[in-house]
Amino acid sequence: MIYDLSHKTLYRYSAPVAQSHHLIHLAPRAVPGQTVNRHTVIIDPAPASSTDFTDAFGNPATILAIEQDHSELLIHSRGQIEVRAKVKPDIGATVSWADLARQLSGPGPHDLSVVQYVCASRYARPAPDVRDYARVSFPQGRPVLEGAMDLTSRIYADFKYDPRATDVATSVSELLRIRRGVCQDFAHLAIAGLRSLGLPARYVSGYLLTHPPAGQPRLQGADASHAWISVWAPETGWVDFDPTNNLMPSDEHITIAYGRDYHDVSPIAGVLLGGGDHRIDVAVDVVPL
């Protein structure tokens, strides 16, 4: 699949902003099965400086400095990405979850790119109630990826998608209580549950091709950012799971960045001097070519 991708974010401020600095994760990441044919970001007003770099997790990122008064800020990411269907691994042929947890908690040396995703992070902190929920999917001897798929399916069945129920600060324990949220919440719950068992799991930000109801036209700007998880096994490396849709991503998921949780890979973060109140309008289009 080849996609044209557009992610437009418009900030409107109630008072002028004299100066702002932003960290953005909007450039698609080159990963196995995904090729970035082209990508650009349009900033208005134009930044005084723009610095591209690779963050600690290997993601492309940019730091912007805007040093003129502005009451609006437009950040428009555009690109063309090619995604190839993934060969799904035999999830029953991986090491048992308990053996993997023992291996990673024992004496090293260990691969830092793996063990860093066993540690707690801001939005995916292991807790007793989260561990109890995840443990049901991991009976003794179960292969680690088989357990991850079962946990994915249980979250899909047990929780309702509700964009008004949570915000970025909602804890996984609160999510367990209210049983409703969005893709970001479901990813954090799965990650916290896996880490509570000593297993490596990371947060994946990106986009998902959406399909309009039968007989209805596709609405421009109606797509959205998406989030899912990736779980590591020594036989397969990292394998993706989508708890929001109860599936293993293939060629309809576009990867932007990896991190420990949303905090590491939020599309746009920043600090402002001035601005007062603000409103954000976001329009996303994922168009298959």
Secondary structure, 3 states (H helix, E strand, C coil): CEEEEEEEEEEEEEEEEEEEEEEECCCCCCECCEEEEEEEEEEECCCCEEEEEECCCCCEEEEEEECCCEEEEEEEEEEEEEECCCCCCCHHHCCEHHHHHHHHHCCCCCCHHHHCCCCCECCECCCHHHHHHHHCCCCCCCEHHHHHHHHHHHHHHHCEECCCCCCCCCCHHHHHHHCEECHHHHHHHHHHHHHHCCCCEEEEEEEECCCCCCCCCCCCCEECEEEEEEEEECCCEEEEEECCCCECCCCCEEEEEEECCHHHHCCEEEEEEECCCEEEEEEEEEEEC
